Amino acid sequence: MIFDFYFRDTQGAEAQAFIERSIAASERVQDETCRSASRSSEALDPPAYDRGIYAPSIEKAAYQFHRLLAADLAD
């Protein structure tokens, strides 16, 4: 991923310290997100997870939309 950061104030020691803290915090969040996503993916590997790409109890609308879209595209 590529992140662009825009800061209003970039001059002075206080502004630079704020920028460094902000970027460091962003990097920590991205690292945590990547680790969490990796663990989630591992947990979904068979045989622990036997479902498809939808969560049946909460994604009925998305499933129906994609079924209708697929049928329309097939015509």
mmCIF file as gemmi writes it, N, C-alpha and C atoms, coordinates in Angstrom:
data_model
loop_
_atom_site.group_PDB
_atom_site.id
_atom_site.type_symbol
_atom_site.label_atom_id
_atom_site.label_alt_id
_atom_site.label_comp_id
_atom_site.label_asym_id
_atom_site.label_entity_id
_atom_site.label_seq_id
_atom_site.pdbx_PDB_ins_code
_atom_site.Cartn_x
_atom_site.Cartn_y
_atom_site.Cartn_z
_atom_site.occupancy
_atom_site.B_iso_or_equiv
_atom_site.pdbx_formal_charge
_atom_site.auth_seq_id
_atom_site.auth_asym_id
_atom_site.pdbx_PDB_model_num
ATOM 1 N N . MET Axp A 1 ? 0.836 -1.175 0 1 0 ? 1 A 1
ATOM 2 C CA . MET Axp A 1 ? 0 0 0 1 0 ? 1 A 1
ATOM 3 C C . MET Axp A 1 ? 0.88 1.237 0 1 0 ? 1 A 1
ATOM 4 N N . ILE Axp A 2 ? 0.35 2.25 -0.572 1 0 ? 2 A 1
ATOM 5 C CA . ILE Axp A 2 ? 1.036 3.537 -0.579 1 0 ? 2 A 1
ATOM 6 C C . ILE Axp A 2 ? 0.12 4.548 0.102 1 0 ? 2 A 1
ATOM 7 N N . PHE Axp A 3 ? 0.646 5.241 1.053 1 0 ? 3 A 1
ATOM 8 C CA . PHE Axp A 3 ? -0.11 6.256 1.767 1 0 ? 3 A 1
ATOM 9 C C . PHE Axp A 3 ? 0.495 7.616 1.465 1 0 ? 3 A 1
ATOM 10 N N . ASP Axp A 4 ? -0.361 8.579 1.241 1 0 ? 4 A 1
ATOM 11 C CA . ASP Axp A 4 ? 0.06 9.96 1.113 1 0 ? 4 A 1
ATOM 12 C C . ASP Axp A 4 ? -0.421 10.706 2.355 1 0 ? 4 A 1
ATOM 13 N N . PHE Axp A 5 ? 0.455 11.44 2.957 1 0 ? 5 A 1
ATOM 14 C CA . PHE Axp A 5 ? 0.117 12.216 4.136 1 0 ? 5 A 1
ATOM 15 C C . PHE Axp A 5 ? 0.221 13.693 3.777 1 0 ? 5 A 1
ATOM 16 N N . TYR Axp A 6 ? -0.759 14.444 4.204 1 0 ? 6 A 1
ATOM 17 C CA . TYR Axp A 6 ? -0.755 15.888 3.97 1 0 ? 6 A 1
ATOM 18 C C . TYR Axp A 6 ? -0.902 16.578 5.32 1 0 ? 6 A 1
ATOM 19 N N . PHE Axp A 7 ? 0.015 17.459 5.608 1 0 ? 7 A 1
ATOM 20 C CA . PHE Axp A 7 ? -0.001 18.19 6.863 1 0 ? 7 A 1
ATOM 21 C C . PHE Axp A 7 ? -0.02 19.678 6.567 1 0 ? 7 A 1
ATOM 22 N N . ARG Axp A 8 ? -0.858 20.382 7.301 1 0 ? 8 A 1
ATOM 23 C CA . ARG Axp A 8 ? -0.957 21.827 7.113 1 0 ? 8 A 1
ATOM 24 C C . ARG Axp A 8 ? 0.323 22.52 7.548 1 0 ? 8 A 1
ATOM 25 N N . ASP Axp A 9 ? 0.805 22.158 8.73 1 0 ? 9 A 1
ATOM 26 C CA . ASP Axp A 9 ? 2.024 22.772 9.255 1 0 ? 9 A 1
ATOM 27 C C . ASP Axp A 9 ? 3.163 21.769 9.148 1 0 ? 9 A 1
ATOM 28 N N . THR Axp A 10 ? 4.235 22.177 8.478 1 0 ? 10 A 1
ATOM 29 C CA . THR Axp A 10 ? 5.386 21.28 8.325 1 0 ? 10 A 1
ATOM 30 C C . THR Axp A 10 ? 6.685 21.913 8.795 1 0 ? 10 A 1
ATOM 31 N N . GLN Axp A 11 ? 6.618 23.133 9.232 1 0 ? 11 A 1
ATOM 32 C CA . GLN Axp A 11 ? 7.827 23.84 9.646 1 0 ? 11 A 1
ATOM 33 C C . GLN Axp A 11 ? 7.943 23.835 11.167 1 0 ? 11 A 1
ATOM 34 N N . GLY Axp A 12 ? 9.155 23.656 11.633 1 0 ? 12 A 1
ATOM 35 C CA . GLY Axp A 12 ? 9.419 23.724 13.067 1 0 ? 12 A 1
ATOM 36 C C . GLY Axp A 12 ? 9.492 22.36 13.707 1 0 ? 12 A 1
ATOM 37 N N . ALA Axp A 13 ? 10.131 22.339 14.846 1 0 ? 13 A 1
ATOM 38 C CA . ALA Axp A 13 ? 10.363 21.083 15.566 1 0 ? 13 A 1
ATOM 39 C C . ALA Axp A 13 ? 9.059 20.451 16.042 1 0 ? 13 A 1
ATOM 40 N N . GLU Axp A 14 ? 8.121 21.281 16.512 1 0 ? 14 A 1
ATOM 41 C CA . GLU Axp A 14 ? 6.848 20.738 16.998 1 0 ? 14 A 1
ATOM 42 C C . GLU Axp A 14 ? 6.058 20.089 15.866 1 0 ? 14 A 1
ATOM 43 N N . ALA Axp A 15 ? 6.031 20.739 14.71 1 0 ? 15 A 1
ATOM 44 C CA . ALA Axp A 15 ? 5.325 20.175 13.559 1 0 ? 15 A 1
ATOM 45 C C . ALA Axp A 15 ? 5.989 18.877 13.1 1 0 ? 15 A 1
ATOM 46 N N . GLN Axp A 16 ? 7.296 18.853 13.067 1 0 ? 16 A 1
ATOM 47 C CA . GLN Axp A 16 ? 8.006 17.643 12.648 1 0 ? 16 A 1
ATOM 48 C C . GLN Axp A 16 ? 7.768 16.491 13.622 1 0 ? 16 A 1
ATOM 49 N N . ALA Axp A 17 ? 7.738 16.798 14.907 1 0 ? 17 A 1
ATOM 50 C CA . ALA Axp A 17 ? 7.468 15.76 15.906 1 0 ? 17 A 1
ATOM 51 C C . ALA Axp A 17 ? 6.054 15.204 15.726 1 0 ? 17 A 1
ATOM 52 N N . PHE Axp A 18 ? 5.1 16.09 15.443 1 0 ? 18 A 1
ATOM 53 C CA . PHE Axp A 18 ? 3.728 15.651 15.207 1 0 ? 18 A 1
ATOM 54 C C . PHE Axp A 18 ? 3.65 14.758 13.978 1 0 ? 18 A 1
ATOM 55 N N . ILE Axp A 19 ? 4.328 15.133 12.921 1 0 ? 19 A 1
ATOM 56 C CA . ILE Axp A 19 ? 4.342 14.346 11.683 1 0 ? 19 A 1
ATOM 57 C C . ILE Axp A 19 ? 4.933 12.962 11.952 1 0 ? 19 A 1
ATOM 58 N N . GLU Axp A 20 ? 6.036 12.918 12.653 1 0 ? 20 A 1
ATOM 59 C CA . GLU Axp A 20 ? 6.669 11.624 12.955 1 0 ? 20 A 1
ATOM 60 C C . GLU Axp A 20 ? 5.754 10.734 13.799 1 0 ? 20 A 1
ATOM 61 N N . ARG Axp A 21 ? 5.103 11.318 14.812 1 0 ? 21 A 1
ATOM 62 C CA . ARG Axp A 21 ? 4.173 10.541 15.636 1 0 ? 21 A 1
ATOM 63 C C . ARG Axp A 21 ? 2.984 10.045 14.813 1 0 ? 21 A 1
ATOM 64 N N . SER Axp A 22 ? 2.481 10.886 13.941 1 0 ? 22 A 1
ATOM 65 C CA . SER Axp A 22 ? 1.325 10.516 13.119 1 0 ? 22 A 1
ATOM 66 C C . SER Axp A 22 ? 1.658 9.373 12.169 1 0 ? 22 A 1
ATOM 67 N N . ILE Axp A 23 ? 2.799 9.451 11.523 1 0 ? 23 A 1
ATOM 68 C CA . ILE Axp A 23 ? 3.194 8.398 10.589 1 0 ? 23 A 1
ATOM 69 C C . ILE Axp A 23 ? 3.492 7.107 11.341 1 0 ? 23 A 1
ATOM 70 N N . ALA Axp A 24 ? 4.135 7.199 12.477 1 0 ? 24 A 1
ATOM 71 C CA . ALA Axp A 24 ? 4.42 6.006 13.285 1 0 ? 24 A 1
ATOM 72 C C . ALA Axp A 24 ? 3.121 5.339 13.732 1 0 ? 24 A 1
ATOM 73 N N . ALA Axp A 25 ? 2.132 6.14 14.147 1 0 ? 25 A 1
ATOM 74 C CA . ALA Axp A 25 ? 0.845 5.581 14.565 1 0 ? 25 A 1
ATOM 75 C C . ALA Axp A 25 ? 0.158 4.902 13.391 1 0 ? 25 A 1
ATOM 76 N N . SER Axp A 26 ? 0.213 5.508 12.217 1 0 ? 26 A 1
ATOM 77 C CA . SER Axp A 26 ? -0.383 4.908 11.028 1 0 ? 26 A 1
ATOM 78 C C . SER Axp A 26 ? 0.285 3.574 10.7 1 0 ? 26 A 1
ATOM 79 N N . GLU Axp A 27 ? 1.588 3.523 10.796 1 0 ? 27 A 1
ATOM 80 C CA . GLU Axp A 27 ? 2.312 2.28 10.519 1 0 ? 27 A 1
ATOM 81 C C . GLU Axp A 27 ? 1.937 1.188 11.512 1 0 ? 27 A 1
ATOM 82 N N . ARG Axp A 28 ? 1.775 1.554 12.79 1 0 ? 28 A 1
ATOM 83 C CA . ARG Axp A 28 ? 1.361 0.565 13.794 1 0 ? 28 A 1
ATOM 84 C C . ARG Axp A 28 ? -0.016 -0.004 13.464 1 0 ? 28 A 1
ATOM 85 N N . VAL Axp A 29 ? -0.939 0.88 13.092 1 0 ? 29 A 1
ATOM 86 C CA . VAL Axp A 29 ? -2.286 0.428 12.754 1 0 ? 29 A 1
ATOM 87 C C . VAL Axp A 29 ? -2.244 -0.5 11.54 1 0 ? 29 A 1
ATOM 88 N N . GLN Axp A 30 ? -1.472 -0.141 10.523 1 0 ? 30 A 1
ATOM 89 C CA . GLN Axp A 30 ? -1.385 -0.988 9.33 1 0 ? 30 A 1
ATOM 90 C C . GLN Axp A 30 ? -0.764 -2.342 9.654 1 0 ? 30 A 1
ATOM 91 N N . ASP Axp A 31 ? 0.266 -2.346 10.484 1 0 ? 31 A 1
ATOM 92 C CA . ASP Axp A 31 ? 0.882 -3.618 10.89 1 0 ? 31 A 1
ATOM 93 C C . ASP Axp A 31 ? -0.117 -4.495 11.639 1 0 ? 31 A 1
ATOM 94 N N . GLU Axp A 32 ? -0.871 -3.894 12.565 1 0 ? 32 A 1
ATOM 95 C CA . GLU Axp A 32 ? -1.871 -4.652 13.317 1 0 ? 32 A 1
ATOM 96 C C . GLU Axp A 32 ? -2.961 -5.181 12.389 1 0 ? 32 A 1
ATOM 97 N N . THR Axp A 33 ? -3.366 -4.365 11.438 1 0 ? 33 A 1
ATOM 98 C CA . THR Axp A 33 ? -4.394 -4.784 10.489 1 0 ? 33 A 1
ATOM 99 C C . THR Axp A 33 ? -3.915 -5.964 9.656 1 0 ? 33 A 1
ATOM 100 N N . CYS Axp A 34 ? -2.681 -5.903 9.189 1 0 ? 34 A 1
ATOM 101 C CA . CYS Axp A 34 ? -2.129 -6.997 8.386 1 0 ? 34 A 1
ATOM 102 C C . CYS Axp A 34 ? -2.035 -8.281 9.2 1 0 ? 34 A 1
ATOM 103 N N . ARG Axp A 35 ? -1.577 -8.175 10.432 1 0 ? 35 A 1
ATOM 104 C CA . ARG Axp A 35 ? -1.487 -9.366 11.284 1 0 ? 35 A 1
ATOM 105 C C . ARG Axp A 35 ? -2.867 -9.945 11.562 1 0 ? 35 A 1
ATOM 106 N N . SER Axp A 36 ? -3.821 -9.084 11.832 1 0 ? 36 A 1
ATOM 107 C CA . SER Axp A 36 ? -5.182 -9.534 12.109 1 0 ? 36 A 1
ATOM 108 C C . SER Axp A 36 ? -5.79 -10.209 10.881 1 0 ? 36 A 1
ATOM 109 N N . ALA Axp A 37 ? -5.604 -9.613 9.713 1 0 ? 37 A 1
ATOM 110 C CA . ALA Axp A 37 ? -6.137 -10.199 8.483 1 0 ? 37 A 1
ATOM 111 C C . ALA Axp A 37 ? -5.491 -11.546 8.204 1 0 ? 37 A 1
ATOM 112 N N . SER Axp A 38 ? -4.214 -11.649 8.477 1 0 ? 38 A 1
ATOM 113 C CA . SER Axp A 38 ? -3.507 -12.909 8.26 1 0 ? 38 A 1
ATOM 114 C C . SER Axp A 38 ? -4.058 -13.998 9.177 1 0 ? 38 A 1
ATOM 115 N N . ARG Axp A 39 ? -4.264 -13.654 10.446 1 0 ? 39 A 1
ATOM 116 C CA . ARG Axp A 39 ? -4.813 -14.639 11.383 1 0 ? 39 A 1
ATOM 117 C C . ARG Axp A 39 ? -6.235 -15.029 10.997 1 0 ? 39 A 1
ATOM 118 N N . SER Axp A 40 ? -7.022 -14.059 10.524 1 0 ? 40 A 1
ATOM 119 C CA . SER Axp A 40 ? -8.387 -14.363 10.105 1 0 ? 40 A 1
ATOM 120 C C . SER Axp A 40 ? -8.385 -15.303 8.914 1 0 ? 40 A 1
ATOM 121 N N . SER Axp A 41 ? -7.487 -15.068 7.968 1 0 ? 41 A 1
ATOM 122 C CA . SER Axp A 41 ? -7.4 -15.933 6.789 1 0 ? 41 A 1
ATOM 123 C C . SER Axp A 41 ? -7.02 -17.345 7.187 1 0 ? 41 A 1
ATOM 124 N N . GLU Axp A 42 ? -6.082 -17.478 8.114 1 0 ? 42 A 1
ATOM 125 C CA . GLU Axp A 42 ? -5.684 -18.804 8.575 1 0 ? 42 A 1
ATOM 126 C C . GLU Axp A 42 ? -6.857 -19.522 9.237 1 0 ? 42 A 1
ATOM 127 N N . ALA Axp A 43 ? -7.667 -18.776 9.98 1 0 ? 43 A 1
ATOM 128 C CA . ALA Axp A 43 ? -8.8 -19.386 10.673 1 0 ? 43 A 1
ATOM 129 C C . ALA Axp A 43 ? -9.88 -19.85 9.699 1 0 ? 43 A 1
ATOM 130 N N . LEU Axp A 44 ? -9.917 -19.264 8.508 1 0 ? 44 A 1
ATOM 131 C CA . LEU Axp A 44 ? -10.947 -19.618 7.542 1 0 ? 44 A 1
ATOM 132 C C . LEU Axp A 44 ? -10.555 -20.787 6.652 1 0 ? 44 A 1
ATOM 133 N N . ASP Axp A 45 ? -9.341 -21.267 6.757 1 0 ? 45 A 1
ATOM 134 C CA . ASP Axp A 45 ? -8.918 -22.404 5.94 1 0 ? 45 A 1
ATOM 135 C C . ASP Axp A 45 ? -9.677 -23.661 6.356 1 0 ? 45 A 1
ATOM 136 N N . PRO Axp A 46 ? -10.048 -24.478 5.396 1 0 ? 46 A 1
ATOM 137 C CA . PRO Axp A 46 ? -10.726 -25.737 5.738 1 0 ? 46 A 1
ATOM 138 C C . PRO Axp A 46 ? -9.846 -26.581 6.636 1 0 ? 46 A 1
ATOM 139 N N . PRO Axp A 47 ? -10.361 -27.437 7.477 1 0 ? 47 A 1
ATOM 140 C CA . PRO Axp A 47 ? -11.787 -27.731 7.633 1 0 ? 47 A 1
ATOM 141 C C . PRO Axp A 47 ? -12.497 -26.857 8.657 1 0 ? 47 A 1
ATOM 142 N N . ALA Axp A 48 ? -11.834 -25.9 9.213 1 0 ? 48 A 1
ATOM 143 C CA . ALA Axp A 48 ? -12.465 -25.076 10.246 1 0 ? 48 A 1
ATOM 144 C C . ALA Axp A 48 ? -13.6 -24.226 9.689 1 0 ? 48 A 1
ATOM 145 N N . TYR Axp A 49 ? -13.564 -23.919 8.412 1 0 ? 49 A 1
ATOM 146 C CA . TYR Axp A 49 ? -14.561 -23.032 7.818 1 0 ? 49 A 1
ATOM 147 C C . TYR Axp A 49 ? -15.069 -23.694 6.55 1 0 ? 49 A 1
ATOM 148 N N . ASP Axp A 50 ? -16.367 -23.943 6.485 1 0 ? 50 A 1
ATOM 149 C CA . ASP Axp A 50 ? -16.907 -24.654 5.331 1 0 ? 50 A 1
ATOM 150 C C . ASP Axp A 50 ? -17.921 -23.834 4.544 1 0 ? 50 A 1
ATOM 151 N N . ARG Axp A 51 ? -17.854 -22.547 4.641 1 0 ? 51 A 1
ATOM 152 C CA . ARG Axp A 51 ? -18.792 -21.675 3.934 1 0 ? 51 A 1
ATOM 153 C C . ARG Axp A 51 ? -18.122 -21.052 2.719 1 0 ? 51 A 1
ATOM 154 N N . GLY Axp A 52 ? -18.931 -20.374 1.951 1 0 ? 52 A 1
ATOM 155 C CA . GLY Axp A 52 ? -18.429 -19.681 0.766 1 0 ? 52 A 1
ATOM 156 C C . GLY Axp A 52 ? -17.99 -18.274 1.105 1 0 ? 52 A 1
ATOM 157 N N . ILE Axp A 53 ? -18.143 -17.385 0.149 1 0 ? 53 A 1
ATOM 158 C CA . ILE Axp A 53 ? -17.662 -16.019 0.338 1 0 ? 53 A 1
ATOM 159 C C . ILE Axp A 53 ? -18.651 -15.143 1.101 1 0 ? 53 A 1
ATOM 160 N N . TYR Axp A 54 ? -19.854 -15.647 1.359 1 0 ? 54 A 1
ATOM 161 C CA . TYR Axp A 54 ? -20.858 -14.863 2.064 1 0 ? 54 A 1
ATOM 162 C C . TYR Axp A 54 ? -21.106 -15.427 3.457 1 0 ? 54 A 1
ATOM 163 N N . ALA Axp A 55 ? -21.446 -14.555 4.38 1 0 ? 55 A 1
ATOM 164 C CA . ALA Axp A 55 ? -21.889 -14.973 5.703 1 0 ? 55 A 1
ATOM 165 C C . ALA Axp A 55 ? -23.407 -15.102 5.616 1 0 ? 55 A 1
ATOM 166 N N . PRO Axp A 56 ? -23.918 -16.316 5.579 1 0 ? 56 A 1
ATOM 167 C CA . PRO Axp A 56 ? -25.338 -16.523 5.295 1 0 ? 56 A 1
ATOM 168 C C . PRO Axp A 56 ? -26.297 -15.77 6.209 1 0 ? 56 A 1
ATOM 169 N N . SER Axp A 57 ? -25.946 -15.601 7.45 1 0 ? 57 A 1
ATOM 170 C CA . SER Axp A 57 ? -26.885 -14.973 8.375 1 0 ? 57 A 1
ATOM 171 C C . SER Axp A 57 ? -26.98 -13.462 8.22 1 0 ? 57 A 1
ATOM 172 N N . ILE Axp A 58 ? -25.986 -12.833 7.612 1 0 ? 58 A 1
ATOM 173 C CA . ILE Axp A 58 ? -26.016 -11.36 7.538 1 0 ? 58 A 1
ATOM 174 C C . ILE Axp A 58 ? -25.821 -10.786 6.148 1 0 ? 58 A 1
ATOM 175 N N . GLU Axp A 59 ? -25.553 -11.621 5.147 1 0 ? 59 A 1
ATOM 176 C CA . GLU Axp A 59 ? -25.281 -11.085 3.815 1 0 ? 59 A 1
ATOM 177 C C . GLU Axp A 59 ? -26.249 -11.614 2.752 1 0 ? 59 A 1
ATOM 178 N N . LYS Axp A 60 ? -27.482 -11.82 3.145 1 0 ? 60 A 1
ATOM 179 C CA . LYS Axp A 60 ? -28.473 -12.331 2.201 1 0 ? 60 A 1
ATOM 180 C C . LYS Axp A 60 ? -28.704 -11.363 1.047 1 0 ? 60 A 1
ATOM 181 N N . ALA Axp A 61 ? -28.735 -10.082 1.346 1 0 ? 61 A 1
ATOM 182 C CA . ALA Axp A 61 ? -28.974 -9.088 0.299 1 0 ? 61 A 1
ATOM 183 C C . ALA Axp A 61 ? -27.826 -9.067 -0.715 1 0 ? 61 A 1
ATOM 184 N N . ALA Axp A 62 ? -26.598 -9.112 -0.245 1 0 ? 62 A 1
ATOM 185 C CA . ALA Axp A 62 ? -25.452 -9.112 -1.159 1 0 ? 62 A 1
ATOM 186 C C . ALA Axp A 62 ? -25.453 -10.374 -2.012 1 0 ? 62 A 1
ATOM 187 N N . TYR Axp A 63 ? -25.798 -11.51 -1.402 1 0 ? 63 A 1
ATOM 188 C CA . TYR Axp A 63 ? -25.855 -12.77 -2.139 1 0 ? 63 A 1
ATOM 189 C C . TYR Axp A 63 ? -26.927 -12.702 -3.22 1 0 ? 63 A 1
ATOM 190 N N . GLN Axp A 64 ? -28.098 -12.202 -2.875 1 0 ? 64 A 1
ATOM 191 C CA . GLN Axp A 64 ? -29.186 -12.091 -3.841 1 0 ? 64 A 1
ATOM 192 C C . GLN Axp A 64 ? -28.804 -11.143 -4.971 1 0 ? 64 A 1
ATOM 193 N N . PHE Axp A 65 ? -28.195 -10.017 -4.65 1 0 ? 65 A 1
ATOM 194 C CA . PHE Axp A 65 ? -27.761 -9.065 -5.677 1 0 ? 65 A 1
ATOM 195 C C . PHE Axp A 65 ? -26.804 -9.723 -6.658 1 0 ? 65 A 1
ATOM 196 N N . HIS Axp A 66 ? -25.831 -10.45 -6.146 1 0 ? 66 A 1
ATOM 197 C CA . HIS Axp A 66 ? -24.855 -11.086 -7.033 1 0 ? 66 A 1
ATOM 198 C C . HIS Axp A 66 ? -25.477 -12.21 -7.856 1 0 ? 66 A 1
ATOM 199 N N . ARG Axp A 67 ? -26.454 -12.909 -7.31 1 0 ? 67 A 1
ATOM 200 C CA . ARG Axp A 67 ? -27.167 -13.927 -8.097 1 0 ? 67 A 1
ATOM 201 C C . ARG Axp A 67 ? -27.926 -13.277 -9.243 1 0 ? 67 A 1
ATOM 202 N N . LEU Axp A 68 ? -28.619 -12.172 -8.96 1 0 ? 68 A 1
ATOM 203 C CA . LEU Axp A 68 ? -29.351 -11.464 -10.005 1 0 ? 68 A 1
ATOM 204 C C . LEU Axp A 68 ? -28.408 -10.892 -11.053 1 0 ? 68 A 1
ATOM 205 N N . LEU Axp A 69 ? -27.302 -10.344 -10.604 1 0 ? 69 A 1
ATOM 206 C CA . LEU Axp A 69 ? -26.315 -9.796 -11.534 1 0 ? 69 A 1
ATOM 207 C C . LEU Axp A 69 ? -25.74 -10.89 -12.437 1 0 ? 69 A 1
ATOM 208 N N . ALA Axp A 70 ? -25.4 -12.035 -11.858 1 0 ? 70 A 1
ATOM 209 C CA . ALA Axp A 70 ? -24.865 -13.135 -12.639 1 0 ? 70 A 1
ATOM 210 C C . ALA Axp A 70 ? -25.884 -13.628 -13.668 1 0 ? 70 A 1
ATOM 211 N N . ALA Axp A 71 ? -27.149 -13.7 -13.271 1 0 ? 71 A 1
ATOM 212 C CA . ALA Axp A 71 ? -28.189 -14.142 -14.2 1 0 ? 71 A 1
ATOM 213 C C . ALA Axp A 71 ? -28.355 -13.126 -15.328 1 0 ? 71 A 1
ATOM 214 N N . ASP Axp A 72 ? -28.303 -11.851 -14.993 1 0 ? 72 A 1
ATOM 215 C CA . ASP Axp A 72 ? -28.413 -10.799 -16.013 1 0 ? 72 A 1
ATOM 216 C C . ASP Axp A 72 ? -27.243 -10.85 -16.981 1 0 ? 72 A 1
ATOM 217 N N . LEU Axp A 73 ? -26.054 -11.039 -16.467 1 0 ? 73 A 1
ATOM 218 C CA . LEU Axp A 73 ? -24.871 -11.09 -17.335 1 0 ? 73 A 1
ATOM 219 C C . LEU Axp A 73 ? -24.866 -12.341 -18.21 1 0 ? 73 A 1
ATOM 220 N N . ALA Axp A 74 ? -25.475 -13.409 -17.713 1 0 ? 74 A 1
ATOM 221 C CA . ALA Axp A 74 ? -25.529 -14.644 -18.496 1 0 ? 74 A 1
ATOM 222 C C . ALA Axp A 74 ? -26.476 -14.513 -19.691 1 0 ? 74 A 1
ATOM 223 N N . ASP Axp A 75 ? -27.473 -13.629 -19.569 1 0 ? 75 A 1
ATOM 224 C CA . ASP Axp A 75 ? -28.448 -13.436 -20.671 1 0 ? 75 A 1
ATOM 225 C C . ASP Axp A 75 ? -27.856 -12.696 -21.781 1 0 ? 75 A 1
